[in-house]
């Protein structure tokens, strides 16, 4: 995935699903690290931007 800018509120689909069964996430913080929140169970995870870009499958909806 190319280097791009992300906005807070953008919904994304990751390659691997969360243990709760969902693979849809919402971006809640953007910086050197990106914080994403599971749409299903509301669990938040903070991951480095480089790792996020590798694990991203597709952008579902743009917000912001």
HUBELFEN-V983063 format. One record per residue. N is the residue number from 1. RES is the residue in one letter. PSI is psi in whole degrees, -180 to 180 (999 if undefined). Layout:
n->N res->RES psi->PSI
n->N res->RES psi->PSI
This chain:
n->1 res->X psi->138
n->2 res->X psi->161
n->3 res->X psi->128
n->4 res->X psi->168
n->5 res->X psi->142
n->6 res->X psi->151
n->7 res->X psi->152
n->8 res->X psi->136
n->9 res->X psi->-9
n->10 res->X psi->135
n->11 res->X psi->133
n->12 res->X psi->159
n->13 res->X psi->128
n->14 res->X psi->161
n->15 res->X psi->-43
n->16 res->X psi->145
n->17 res->X psi->156
n->18 res->X psi->154
n->19 res->X psi->-23
n->20 res->X psi->-12
n->21 res->X psi->-12
n->22 res->X psi->148
n->23 res->X psi->20
n->24 res->X psi->131
n->25 res->X psi->157
n->26 res->X psi->133
n->27 res->X psi->126
n->28 res->X psi->-14
n->29 res->X psi->139
n->30 res->X psi->136
n->31 res->X psi->-144
n->32 res->X psi->-33
n->33 res->X psi->153
n->34 res->X psi->129
n->35 res->X psi->126
n->36 res->X psi->149
n->37 res->X psi->131
n->38 res->X psi->133
n->39 res->X psi->-35
n->40 res->X psi->-54
n->41 res->X psi->-1
n->42 res->X psi->14
n->43 res->X psi->136
n->44 res->X psi->142
n->45 res->X psi->136
n->46 res->X psi->119
n->47 res->X psi->150
n->48 res->X psi->148
n->49 res->X psi->-40
n->50 res->X psi->-44
n->51 res->X psi->-40
n->52 res->X psi->-45
n->53 res->X psi->-35
n->54 res->X psi->-36
n->55 res->X psi->-10
n->56 res->X psi->131
n->57 res->X psi->-54
n->58 res->X psi->160
n->59 res->X psi->124
n->60 res->X psi->-52
n->61 res->X psi->139
n->62 res->X psi->133
n->63 res->X psi->163
n->64 res->X psi->999
